[in-house]
Amino acid sequence: MTAPGEAARRKPARRPTIKDIARRAGVSESAVSFALNDRPGVSQDTRARVRRVAEELGWQANSAARALSGERAGALGLVLARPAQTLGVESFFLQLVSGIQEVLSVRQIALLFQVVEDLDTECALYRRWWAERRVDGVLVVDPRTEDPRPELLAALGLPAVVVGGPATPGPDPSEPVAEAAAPAQPLLSTVWADDAKAMARVLDHLYGLGHRRIVHIAGLPGLAHTARRIRSLRTEADRRGLDHRQVHSVTTDYSDAEGAEATRRLLDAARPPTAIIYDNDVMAVAGASVAAGRGIPVPDALSIVAWDDSALCRVTHPRLTALARDTPGFGRLAAQELLAVLDGGPLRTVQGELPHLEARESTAPPSPR
């Protein structure tokens, strides 16, 4: 019987070594090294015996030692520089990571994930990871309108794919390019979604219903996709001759708290909007709750559209009209592109599927006022 506290005093089990495998298999340490690294110099029977013993002992190659020898680390990195409180309520990143993991698990590649305070800390982390050979490449999310990461990663030689849109410097693939202009060479591969066309689809729907006072409650300012959505809203408003004072965007931190507060300010205006577009599902549900608390019926007095469909949009009453897309599929596409870069493929700009609008009960023609 184990005495109290004895288990806590025990030393952790020692990791098996090549010497342990050699002793158990009855071969030399060099033979073990040849067998485990798939190098010539040992027979097939010896190779099979060594690998069987290694599996029995639970041996795994040391990633640091592999890195020093020039082998891959067997891990990819993903860093998120966002307010931590916004992550627990937003489903987008969970779905994105599930798609990434689906691809990496096939190749037995780990995903090293870290949340940091700001972009400077993120850049410092990339430098440390690459110096320590902790990762073979990184997936860069939340591209900025002014973004130092592409130049840094290119200078480091750290393979990377930008997820969600082009990070500066470099051309925005959603913008038309003059015929005479030579295409700029991208610093990194990019997997992007056409936020401009997605916003146009939302405006088509609301304008077609008769809405002329439309406000977009956007996400974090400075993000490239936020800028594209705001720019697209203005373009679509101009195309239809709508007043920018009545059709405009306000920025938030993506949280339900700021989404609710922005909704309150809009509904307190002398001429409140008849339709609101929210940049995520959480803010849309929070906005619907604010409207209900004020006795403003949705959609009779206020139409609501959410960016990125989710279970929240489908269980809320009334169910929310939303832009739907295969977010795990977007994650799979990003992971596949980074693996292609690691395997020697060219830098590319790859477009994901265009979200489609799932019209539900939260949008209807505006009531006469």
MINU-462321 format. One record per atom (N, C-alpha, C): x, y, z; residue in one letter. Coordinates in steps of 0.05 Angstrom, whole numbers, padded with zeros to 5 digits, always signed. Atoms other than C-alpha are relative to their C-alpha. Example, Ala and Ser with C-alpha at 12.3 -4.5 7.8 and 13.67 -1.06 7.14 Angstrom:
BEGIN
+00018-00024+00000A
+00246-00090+00156A
+00018+00024+00000A
-00016-00024-00001S
+00273-00021+00143S
-00015+00022+00014S
***
This chain:
BEGIN
+00017-00024+00000M
+00000+00000+00000M
+00018+00025+00000M
-00016-00025+00003T
+00027+00068-00019T
-00005+00018+00023T
+00002-00019-00023A
+00041+00114+00040A
-00009+00027-00010A
+00009-00026+00008P
+00008+00183+00038P
+00024+00018-00008P
-00021-00018+00010G
+00050+00232-00002G
+00022-00014-00015G
-00022+00015+00014E
+00094+00176-00030E
-00001+00004-00030E
+00003-00003+00029A
+00065+00182-00100A
+00010+00028-00009A
-00009-00027+00008A
+00078+00257-00100A
+00030+00003+00000A
-00029-00002-00002R
+00151+00245-00082R
+00014-00016-00021R
-00013+00017+00020R
+00162+00195-00137R
+00010+00017-00023R
-00011-00013+00023K
+00205+00217-00195K
-00017-00007-00025K
+00015+00007+00024P
+00170+00221-00263P
+00016-00021-00015P
-00013+00021+00015A
+00183+00162-00308A
+00020+00011-00020A
-00020-00010+00018R
+00246+00170-00349R
-00008-00007-00029R
+00006+00005+00028R
+00237+00177-00424R
+00019-00021-00011R
-00017+00020+00012P
+00263+00117-00463P
+00020+00013-00019P
-00021-00010+00018T
+00328+00129-00502T
+00007-00021-00021T
-00010+00018+00020I
+00362+00099-00562I
+00016-00023+00013I
-00015+00020-00014K
+00407+00062-00513K
-00019-00022+00011K
+00019+00020-00010D
+00346+00029-00481D
-00011-00018-00022D
+00010+00016+00022I
+00320+00007-00548I
+00021-00020-00010I
-00022+00018+00009A
+00388-00021-00568A
+00003-00024+00019A
-00003+00022-00020R
+00393-00061-00503R
-00023-00020-00003R
+00023+00018+00002R
+00322-00089-00510R
+00001-00016-00026R
+00001+00013+00027A
+00330-00105-00585A
+00025-00017-00005A
-00024+00015+00004G
+00400-00134-00577G
+00017+00008-00024G
-00015-00011+00023V
+00432-00088-00629V
+00016+00024+00010V
-00016-00023-00007S
+00481-00030-00629S
-00018+00026-00002S
+00014-00026+00001E
+00459+00042-00618E
-00001+00011-00028E
+00000-00010+00028S
+00480+00060-00689S
-00020-00015-00017S
+00021+00015+00015A
+00435+00004-00716A
-00027+00011+00007A
+00026-00012-00007V
+00377+00034-00677V
-00004+00026-00014V
+00002-00026+00014S
+00392+00103-00706S
-00007-00004-00029S
+00005+00005+00028F
+00394+00075-00776F
-00029-00009-00004F
+00027+00011+00003A
+00328+00037-00766A
-00021+00021+00004A
+00021-00020-00006L
+00289+00094-00735L
+00000+00023-00019L
-00002-00022+00019N
+00313+00146-00785N
-00003-00010-00029N
+00005+00012+00027D
+00298+00099-00844D
+00024+00003-00018D
-00025-00002+00016R
+00371+00099-00867R
+00010-00028-00006R
-00011+00027+00007P
+00407+00041-00902P
+00021-00008+00020P
-00022+00009-00018G
+00456-00002-00863G
-00010-00022+00019G
+00010+00022-00016V
+00410-00051-00827V
-00020-00017-00017V
+00019+00017+00015S
+00368-00110-00851S
-00029+00007+00006S
+00028-00005-00004Q
+00293-00108-00857Q
-00010-00012+00026Q
+00008+00013-00025D
+00286-00157-00799D
+00009+00017+00024D
-00009-00017-00022T
+00329-00113-00754T
-00016+00026+00002T
+00015-00024+00000R
+00292-00051-00775R
-00028-00004+00013R
+00027+00007-00011A
+00225-00084-00759A
+00002-00005+00030A
-00003+00006-00029R
+00250-00109-00691R
+00005+00025+00016R
-00006-00025-00014V
+00278-00041-00671V
-00025+00017+00002V
+00024-00017+00000R
+00214-00005-00690R
-00021-00012+00019R
+00019+00013-00018R
+00172-00056-00652R
+00008+00005+00029R
-00009-00006-00028V
+00215-00047-00589V
-00005+00029+00007V
+00004-00029-00005A
+00212+00029-00596A
-00029+00006+00006A
+00029-00004-00005E
+00136+00026-00599E
-00008-00011+00027E
+00006+00011-00026E
+00133-00020-00539E
+00010+00018+00023E
-00011-00018-00021L
+00177+00028-00498L
-00013+00028+00000L
+00012-00026+00002G
+00136+00088-00521G
+00020+00022-00008G
-00020-00020+00008W
+00196+00122-00553W
-00011+00019-00021W
+00006-00021+00020Q
+00186+00187-00592Q
+00025+00016-00005Q
-00024-00017+00007A
+00238+00227-00630A
-00002+00027+00014A
-00001-00026-00013N
+00259+00290-00593N
-00001+00022-00021N
+00004-00020+00021S
+00234+00349-00633S
+00023+00020-00002S
-00022-00019+00000A
+00291+00395-00612A
+00024-00013-00014A
-00022+00014+00013A
+00342+00342-00633A
-00004-00002-00030A
+00006+00001+00029R
+00307+00334-00699R
+00005+00026-00014R
-00004-00027+00012A
+00309+00409-00711A
+00030+00005-00003A
-00028-00005+00002L
+00383+00412-00696L
+00013-00016-00022L
-00011+00016+00021S
+00396+00357-00745S
-00011+00007-00028S
+00010-00009+00025G
+00358+00394-00799G
-00027-00012-00007G
+00025+00011+00005E
+00295+00353-00795E
-00022+00019+00008E
+00023-00017-00007R
+00225+00383-00789R
-00007-00003+00029R
+00008+00001-00028A
+00197+00400-00721A
-00026-00016+00003A
+00025+00015-00001G
+00131+00366-00738G
-00023+00016+00013G
+00021-00017-00012A
+00089+00426-00715A
-00003+00025-00017A
+00006-00026+00013L
+00056+00487-00746L
-00011+00019+00022L
+00008-00019-00020G
+00041+00551-00708G
-00024+00017-00008G
+00022-00018+00004L
-00021+00594-00700L
-00001+00018+00024L
+00000-00020-00021V
-00019+00658-00660V
-00024+00019-00004V
+00023-00017+00001L
-00080+00700-00644L
+00004+00024+00018L
-00003-00025-00015A
-00071+00773-00623A
-00027+00014+00001A
+00026-00012-00004R
-00140+00791-00599R
-00006+00001+00029R
+00009+00000-00028P
-00174+00809-00534P
-00009-00027+00008P
+00006+00027-00008A
-00178+00744-00496A
-00030-00004+00005A
+00028+00003-00007Q
-00250+00757-00474Q
-00018-00004-00024Q
+00017+00004+00024T
-00275+00755-00546T
+00001-00028-00011T
-00004+00027+00012L
-00251+00684-00559L
-00020-00020+00011L
+00018+00020-00011G
-00297+00647-00512G
-00028+00000-00011G
+00028-00002+00010V
-00360+00670-00547V
-00002-00001-00030V
+00001+00000+00029E
-00340+00669-00620E
+00007-00028-00011E
-00004+00027+00009S
-00348+00603-00656S
+00017-00002-00025S
-00015+00001+00026F
-00310+00622-00720F
+00027-00014+00004F
-00027+00011-00003F
-00241+00606-00694F
+00000-00030+00008F
+00002+00028-00008L
-00263+00540-00662L
-00005-00017-00025L
+00006+00015+00025Q
-00291+00518-00730Q
+00025+00000-00018Q
-00024-00002+00018L
-00229+00543-00767L
+00021-00019+00010L
-00021+00018-00011V
-00182+00505-00720V
-00008-00029-00004V
+00008+00028+00004S
-00224+00442-00727S
+00007-00009-00028S
-00008+00007+00027G
-00213+00444-00802G
+00030-00003-00004G
-00029+00002+00001I
-00139+00457-00794I
+00010-00026+00012I
-00008+00025-00014Q
-00132+00399-00745Q
-00007-00025-00017Q
+00008+00022+00016E
-00169+00353-00792E
+00021-00007-00021E
-00021+00004+00020V
-00115+00362-00845V
+00027-00009+00013V
-00026+00005-00013L
-00055+00362-00797L
+00001-00028+00012L
+00000+00026-00013S
-00077+00298-00761S
+00007-00022-00019S
-00007+00021+00019V
-00070+00258-00825V
+00030-00002-00004V
-00029+00000+00003R
+00003+00278-00829R
+00014-00002+00027R
-00010+00001-00027Q
+00012+00272-00753Q
+00017+00024+00007Q
-00013-00026-00006I
+00031+00345-00748I
-00015+00014+00022I
+00012-00014-00023A
+00018+00384-00684A
-00006+00029-00007A
+00006-00029+00003L
-00014+00453-00680L
+00007+00014+00026L
-00008-00015-00024L
+00021+00500-00632L
-00015+00027+00000L
+00018-00023+00000F
-00031+00553-00613F
+00006+00018+00024F
-00005-00018-00022Q
-00020+00615-00571Q
-00015+00026-00004Q
+00014-00026+00000V
-00060+00678-00554V
+00019+00020+00013V
-00018-00021-00010V
-00020+00742-00545V
-00014+00027+00002V
+00013-00026-00005E
-00033+00814-00526E
-00002+00017-00024E
+00000-00018+00022D
-00014+00850-00589D
+00018-00010-00023D
-00015+00008+00024L
+00020+00847-00657L
+00030-00001+00005L
-00029+00000-00006D
+00089+00864-00629D
+00008-00026+00014D
-00005+00025-00014T
+00085+00804-00582T
-00001-00023-00019T
+00003+00021+00020E
+00062+00761-00640E
+00025-00002-00017E
-00024+00000+00016C
+00122+00782-00682C
+00024-00011+00016C
-00022+00010-00017A
+00170+00768-00624A
-00002-00030+00003A
+00004+00029-00003L
+00139+00699-00616L
+00009-00015-00026L
-00010+00012+00025Y
+00152+00684-00690Y
+00030-00003+00000Y
-00030+00000+00000R
+00225+00703-00682R
+00010-00022+00019R
-00009+00020-00019R
+00232+00658-00621R
-00006-00029-00009R
+00007+00026+00010W
+00195+00599-00651W
+00020-00009-00022W
-00017+00008+00023W
+00238+00601-00714W
+00029-00004+00010W
-00027+00003-00010A
+00303+00611-00675A
+00003-00027+00014A
-00001+00026-00015E
+00286+00550-00632E
-00009-00023-00017E
+00011+00021+00018R
+00259+00511-00692R
-00023-00015+00013R
+00024+00012-00013R
+00194+00500-00654R
-00021-00008-00021R
+00021+00005+00020V
+00151+00502-00717V
+00013+00000-00028V
-00009+00001+00028D
+00160+00487-00791D
-00013+00023-00017D
+00014-00021+00015G
+00111+00542-00813G
-00022+00011+00018G
+00022-00012-00016V
+00055+00587-00788V
-00023+00008-00017V
+00024-00011+00012L
-00016+00605-00805L
-00005+00027+00012L
+00002-00028-00010V
-00025+00680-00800V
-00029+00009-00003V
+00028-00008+00001V
-00095+00703-00782V
-00004+00029+00006V
+00006-00028-00004D
-00129+00770-00777D
+00019+00019-00013D
-00018-00019+00014P
-00088+00806-00831P
-00009+00029+00005P
+00004-00029-00005R
-00082+00881-00818R
+00002+00016-00025R
-00003-00019+00022T
-00089+00940-00863T
+00029+00010-00001T
-00028-00006-00001E
-00019+00959-00840E
+00013-00023+00016E
-00008+00025-00012D
+00015+00893-00826D
+00030-00006-00003D
-00029+00005+00002P
+00088+00881-00809P
+00007-00029-00003P
-00006+00029-00002R
+00082+00805-00808R
+00011-00012-00026R
-00011+00012+00024P
+00092+00788-00882P
+00029+00005-00005P
-00028-00007+00005E
+00158+00825-00888E
+00018-00015+00021E
-00016+00014-00021L
+00182+00795-00821L
+00003-00029-00007L
-00001+00029+00005L
+00164+00724-00839L
+00016-00006-00025L
-00016+00004+00024A
+00194+00731-00909A
+00029+00003+00006A
-00028-00005-00007A
+00258+00759-00879A
+00011-00023+00017A
-00008+00023-00017L
+00261+00702-00828L
+00003-00025-00017L
+00000+00025+00015G
+00249+00650-00882G
-00019-00020+00013G
+00019+00018-00013L
+00192+00622-00839L
-00024-00004-00019L
+00022+00004+00018P
+00141+00590-00886P
-00027+00007+00014P
+00025-00009-00012A
+00072+00619-00876A
-00022+00003-00021A
+00023-00006+00016V
+00002+00626-00904V
-00018+00019+00015V
+00018-00019-00012V
-00042+00686-00890V
-00028-00010-00004V
+00027+00011+00000V
-00113+00665-00873V
-00020+00022+00002V
+00022-00019-00003G
-00173+00708-00887G
+00002+00024-00018G
-00002-00023+00018G
-00147+00759-00936G
+00029+00008-00002G
-00028-00009+00004P
-00084+00793-00962P
+00009+00018+00023P
-00012-00018-00020A
-00038+00823-00910A
+00020+00018-00015A
-00018-00018+00014T
+00002+00884-00932T
+00028-00007+00006T
+00004-00013+00026P
+00046+00896-00969P
-00008-00021-00020P
+00009+00018+00021G
+00017+00866-01032G
-00028+00008-00009G
+00026-00007+00011P
-00045+00872-01076P
-00023-00013+00014P
+00024+00011-00011D
-00115+00861-01050D
-00014-00015-00024D
+00012+00015+00022P
-00144+00805-01095P
-00028+00008-00006P
+00028-00008+00005S
-00214+00834-01087S
-00002+00026-00016S
-00001-00026+00014E
-00192+00900-01120E
+00007-00005-00029E
-00007+00003+00028P
-00190+00907-01196P
+00029+00010-00005P
-00027-00007+00006V
-00120+00911-01225V
+00001+00011-00029V
-00003-00011+00027A
-00102+00956-01284A
+00015-00019-00018A
-00012+00020+00019E
-00085+00916-01347E
+00030+00005-00004E
-00029-00005+00005A
-00018+00951-01355A
+00017-00006+00024A
-00016+00004-00024A
+00003+00938-01284A
+00010-00029+00001A
-00011+00027-00003A
+00050+00879-01274A
-00008-00010+00028A
+00007+00011-00026P
+00026+00833-01218P
+00023-00001+00019P
-00021+00000-00020A
+00065+00842-01154A
+00005-00028+00010A
-00007+00026-00011Q
+00102+00782-01127Q
-00008-00001+00030Q
+00008+00001-00029P
+00069+00761-01061P
+00023-00009+00017P
-00020+00009-00019L
+00112+00754-01000L
-00007-00027+00012L
+00009+00024-00012L
+00069+00698-00973L
-00024-00011-00016L
+00025+00011+00011S
+00015+00651-00997S
-00024+00010+00016S
+00023-00011-00013T
-00055+00674-00981T
-00025-00017-00007T
+00026+00012+00004V
-00122+00639-00972V
-00020+00021+00009V
+00017-00022-00006W
-00177+00691-00975W
-00029-00005-00007W
+00029+00001+00006A
-00252+00702-00976A
-00008+00028-00010A
+00008-00026+00012D
-00286+00756-01017D
-00021+00013+00017D
+00018-00014-00018D
-00316+00799-00963D
-00016+00021-00015D
+00014-00021+00014A
-00334+00853-01013A
-00025-00011-00014A
+00023+00012+00013K
-00380+00807-01054K
-00020-00010+00021K
+00018+00009-00021A
-00408+00778-00990A
-00017+00023+00011A
+00015-00024-00010M
-00427+00848-00965M
-00020+00009-00022M
+00019-00007+00022A
-00458+00862-01034A
-00025-00017+00001A
+00023+00018-00002R
-00502+00801-01025R
-00019+00008+00022R
+00016-00009-00022V
-00526+00827-00958V
-00016+00025-00008V
+00013-00025+00009L
-00541+00896-00987L
-00021-00005-00021L
+00021+00007+00020D
-00578+00865-01046D
-00025-00009+00014D
+00023+00011-00014H
-00623+00828-00997H
-00015+00022+00015H
+00014-00021-00016L
-00638+00887-00951L
-00011+00022-00018L
+00010-00021+00018Y
-00645+00938-01007Y
-00024-00010-00015Y
+00023+00012+00014G
-00691+00891-01044G
-00025-00001+00017G
+00023+00000-00019L
-00735+00888-00982L
-00011+00028+00004L
+00009-00028-00003G
-00740+00964-00982G
+00015+00016+00021G
-00015-00015-00021H
-00689+00983-00928H
+00018+00021-00012H
-00017-00022+00009R
-00654+01050-00937R
+00017+00011+00023R
-00016-00007-00023R
-00627+01061-00866R
+00012-00026+00011R
-00014+00026-00006I
-00576+01005-00857I
+00026+00006+00014I
-00026-00004-00014V
-00519+01004-00806V
+00014-00027+00003V
-00017+00023-00003H
-00462+00955-00804H
+00016+00002+00026H
-00016+00000-00025I
-00436+00939-00734I
+00024-00019-00005I
-00023+00015+00009A
-00366+00917-00753A
+00017-00009+00023A
-00019+00010-00020G
-00309+00882-00717G
+00022+00019+00006G
-00023-00016-00008L
-00241+00906-00697L
+00010+00019-00023L
-00012-00018+00020P
-00215+00968-00734P
+00029-00008-00005P
-00028+00007+00007G
-00149+00957-00770G
+00002-00027-00012G
-00001+00026+00013L
-00166+00886-00793L
-00006+00004-00029L
+00004-00004+00029A
-00162+00879-00868A
-00028-00007-00009A
+00027+00008+00009H
-00229+00843-00874H
-00021+00020+00010H
+00018-00021-00009T
-00263+00897-00831T
+00001+00023-00020T
-00003-00022+00020A
-00236+00950-00879A
-00014-00007-00026A
+00013+00007+00026R
-00260+00911-00940R
-00030+00000+00003R
+00029-00001-00003R
-00330+00903-00912R
-00010+00028+00002R
+00008-00028-00002I
-00335+00976-00893I
+00001+00014-00028I
-00003-00011+00027R
-00309+00996-00962R
-00021-00010-00019R
+00020+00012+00017S
-00357+00949-00996S
-00028+00012+00006S
+00026-00012-00008L
-00416+00977-00957L
-00003+00028-00013L
+00001-00027+00012R
-00398+01048-00980R
-00004-00002-00030R
+00003+00003+00029T
-00390+01025-01052T
-00028-00008-00008T
+00027+00009+00006E
-00456+00989-01052E
-00021+00022+00006E
+00018-00022-00005A
-00490+01049-01020A
+00001+00021-00022A
-00003-00019+00022D
-00462+01096-01073D
-00013-00010-00025D
+00011+00011+00024R
-00484+01049-01128R
-00031+00003+00000R
+00030-00002-00003R
-00556+01054-01102R
-00009+00028+00007R
+00007-00027-00007G
-00553+01128-01086G
-00009+00004+00028G
+00009-00002-00028L
-00561+01118-01011L
+00018+00019+00015L
-00013-00021-00017D
-00542+01171-00960D
+00020-00014+00019D
-00020+00012-00018H
-00477+01154-00923H
-00007+00005+00030H
+00008-00005-00027R
-00508+01184-00860R
-00020-00021+00009R
+00019+00021-00006Q
-00561+01130-00863Q
+00010-00028-00004Q
-00012+00026+00005V
-00518+01073-00889V
+00030+00003+00007V
-00028-00003-00009H
-00452+01068-00851H
+00008-00023+00018H
-00011+00021-00017S
-00408+01025-00806S
+00010+00012+00026S
-00012-00006-00025V
-00387+01028-00733V
+00017-00024+00009V
-00018+00022-00008T
-00329+00987-00704T
-00003-00008+00029T
+00001+00011-00027T
-00327+00943-00642T
+00023-00020+00004T
-00021+00020-00005D
-00284+00889-00610D
-00011-00028-00005D
+00013+00026+00006Y
-00331+00832-00634Y
-00015-00011+00024Y
+00012+00012-00024S
-00357+00821-00563S
-00030+00006+00001S
+00028-00004-00003D
-00430+00814-00544D
-00005+00027+00015D
+00003-00025-00015A
-00421+00873-00496A
+00001+00024-00018A
-00003-00023+00018E
-00397+00922-00549E
-00022-00001-00022E
+00021+00003+00019G
-00447+00894-00599G
-00027+00011+00011G
+00025-00010-00013A
-00504+00908-00550A
+00001+00030+00004A
-00003-00029-00005E
-00477+00978-00532E
-00004+00015-00027E
+00003-00014+00026A
-00471+00997-00606A
-00029+00000-00009A
+00029+00002+00008T
-00543+00973-00618T
-00016+00020+00016T
+00014-00020-00016R
-00568+01016-00560R
+00004+00028-00011R
-00005-00027+00011R
-00535+01078-00589R
-00015+00004-00026R
+00014-00003+00026L
-00564+01065-00658L
-00030+00003+00004L
+00029-00001-00004L
-00634+01053-00631L
-00009+00026+00014L
+00007-00025-00014D
-00630+01118-00590D
+00001+00024-00020D
-00003-00022+00020A
-00617+01159-00654A
-00027+00011-00008A
+00025-00012+00008A
-00669+01207-00680A
-00014-00016-00022A
+00010+00017+00021R
-00676+01164-00742R
+00015-00027+00001R
-00015+00025-00003P
-00654+01094-00722P
-00001-00017-00025P
+00000+00017+00024P
-00636+01042-00775P
-00024-00019+00000P
+00021+00021+00003T
-00688+00995-00801T
+00013-00027-00003T
-00014+00026+00003A
-00635+00941-00812A
+00028+00003+00011A
-00028+00000-00010I
-00569+00924-00777I
+00014-00026-00009I
-00018+00023+00007I
-00513+00879-00803I
+00021-00003+00021I
-00020+00005-00020Y
-00470+00848-00749Y
+00023-00017-00010Y
-00024+00014+00011D
-00399+00823-00762D
+00004-00027+00012D
-00001+00028-00009N
-00410+00759-00722N
-00027-00007+00012N
+00025+00010-00010D
-00465+00716-00694D
-00006+00010+00029D
+00003-00007-00028V
-00453+00735-00621V
-00011+00029+00003V
+00010-00028-00001M
-00463+00810-00633M
-00028+00001-00010M
+00027-00001+00011A
-00525+00796-00674A
-00020-00010+00020A
+00018+00010-00021V
-00557+00755-00618V
-00003+00021+00022V
+00001-00021-00021A
-00538+00810-00568A
-00017+00023-00009A
+00016-00021+00011G
-00569+00862-00614G
-00030-00006+00000G
+00028+00009-00001A
-00633+00822-00620A
-00012+00001+00028A
+00008-00001-00028S
-00636+00818-00544S
-00006+00029+00008S
+00004-00029-00006V
-00629+00894-00538V
-00027+00009-00012V
+00025-00008+00013A
-00686+00904-00588A
-00024-00012+00015A
+00022+00013-00015A
-00730+00854-00551A
-00005+00015+00027A
+00003-00014-00026G
-00716+00890-00485G
-00013+00027-00003G
+00012-00026+00004R
-00740+00955-00515R
-00027-00002-00014R
+00026+00003+00013G
-00802+00925-00545G
+00000+00005-00030G
-00002-00004+00029I
-00776+00932-00616I
-00001-00027-00014I
+00002+00027+00011P
-00801+00871-00655P
+00018-00004-00024P
-00017+00008+00023V
-00754+00835-00702V
-00016-00022-00015V
-00010-00020+00019P
-00765+00836-00762P
-00019+00023-00005P
+00020-00019+00007D
-00827+00880-00761D
+00010+00029+00001D
-00011-00027-00003A
-00790+00942-00736A
+00030+00002-00004A
-00029+00001+00004L
-00717+00920-00744L
+00008-00026-00012L
-00011+00024+00012S
-00684+00871-00791S
+00029-00004+00009S
-00027+00006-00010I
-00621+00835-00768I
+00013-00021-00018I
-00016+00020+00016V
-00566+00799-00809V
+00025-00005+00016V
-00025+00008-00013A
-00508+00761-00778A
+00020-00009-00021A
-00022+00011+00017W
-00440+00749-00811W
+00009-00026+00013W
-00008+00026-00009D
-00420+00676-00805D
-00022-00014+00015D
+00022+00015-00011D
-00478+00630-00792D
+00010-00019+00022D
-00007+00019-00021S
-00478+00586-00730S
-00025-00011+00013S
+00023+00011-00015A
-00522+00546-00683A
-00015+00022+00014A
+00013-00022-00013L
-00536+00611-00646L
-00021+00013-00018L
+00018-00013+00019C
-00568+00641-00708C
-00025-00017-00005C
+00021+00019+00007R
-00611+00579-00718R
-00019-00006+00024R
+00017+00006-00023V
-00638+00572-00646V
-00012+00025+00012V
+00012-00025-00009T
-00652+00646-00633T
-00028+00004-00012T
+00026-00006+00011H
-00724+00668-00640H
-00004+00030-00002H
+00002+00015+00025P
-00735+00693-00692P
+00028-00009-00009P
-00026+00009+00011R
-00681+00654-00728R
+00012+00022-00017R
-00014-00022+00013L
-00628+00701-00756L
+00009-00006-00028L
-00011+00001+00027T
-00614+00713-00829T
+00031+00003+00003T
-00029+00000-00004A
-00539+00700-00837A
+00015-00008-00025A
-00018+00009+00021L
-00481+00692-00885L
+00011-00027+00009L
-00009+00027-00007A
-00465+00618-00886A
+00023-00008-00018A
-00022+00012+00015R
-00400+00585-00907R
+00011-00023+00015R
-00012+00023-00012D
-00360+00523-00893D
+00026+00009+00013D
-00024-00010-00014T
-00312+00551-00840T
+00020-00022+00005T
-00021+00021-00002P
-00279+00484-00825P
+00013-00006-00027P
-00012+00003+00026G
-00269+00477-00900G
+00020+00021-00006G
-00019-00021+00003F
-00235+00544-00900F
+00026-00006+00015F
-00024+00009-00016G
-00188+00518-00845G
+00015-00022-00014G
-00014+00022+00014R
-00174+00455-00885R
+00015+00011-00024R
-00014-00012+00023L
-00157+00497-00946L
+00025+00014+00008L
-00024-00014-00010A
-00108+00540-00906A
+00022-00020+00008A
-00020+00020-00009A
-00074+00479-00875A
+00012-00014-00025A
-00010+00013+00024Q
-00068+00445-00943Q
+00019+00018-00015Q
-00018-00018+00015E
-00037+00507-00974E
+00027+00003+00015E
-00025-00002-00015L
+00015+00513-00918L
+00016-00026-00004L
-00015+00025+00005L
+00033+00439-00926L
+00012+00000-00028L
-00010-00001+00028A
+00040+00451-01001A
+00025+00017-00001A
-00023-00017-00001V
+00088+00508-00987V
+00024-00014+00013V
-00022+00015-00014L
+00129+00464-00939L
+00011-00022-00018L
-00008+00021+00018D
+00131+00411-00993D
+00014+00011-00026D
-00014-00013+00022G
+00163+00461-01041G
-00017+00012-00021G
+00018-00012+00019G
+00102+00488-01076G
+00004+00030-00002G
-00003-00028+00004P
+00098+00559-01104P
-00018+00017+00018P
+00017-00019-00014L
+00070+00620-01068L
-00025+00005-00017L
+00024-00003+00015R
-00003+00627-01087R
-00020+00016+00015R
+00023-00013-00012T
-00066+00667-01074T
-00025-00017-00007T
+00022+00019+00004V
-00125+00619-01065V
-00025+00010+00013V
+00025-00010-00010Q
-00197+00640-01058Q
-00018-00022+00010Q
+00019+00019-00011G
-00245+00603-01013G
-00028+00005-00011G
+00027-00002+00011E
-00319+00594-01027E
-00012+00027+00009E
+00015-00024-00007L
-00363+00656-01028L
-00023-00007+00018L
+00023+00006-00017P
-00412+00656-00970P
-00026+00006-00014P
+00027-00005+00011H
-00485+00651-00988H
-00018+00009+00022H
+00017-00012-00021L
-00540+00688-00952L
-00023-00020+00005L
+00021+00018-00009E
-00587+00643-00912E
-00022+00018+00012E
+00021-00018-00009A
-00651+00684-00908A
-00019-00015+00019A
+00017+00011-00020R
-00691+00670-00845R
-00020+00021+00010R
+00022-00016-00009E
-00744+00703-00802E
+00008+00028+00010E
-00008-00025-00013S
-00702+00762-00777S
+00001+00024-00020S
+00000-00022+00020T
-00707+00802-00843T
-00027+00001-00014T
+00026-00004+00013A
-00770+00831-00874A
-00001+00029-00010A
+00002-00028+00008P
-00792+00895-00908P
-00004+00018+00024P
+00003-00018-00023P
-00788+00956-00862P
-00029+00009+00003P
+00027-00010-00005S
-00852+00979-00829S
-00001+00030-00006S
+00002-00029+00006P
-00877+01048-00852P
+00002+00017+00025P
-00002-00018-00023R
-00858+01105-00806R
-00006+00028-00009R
***
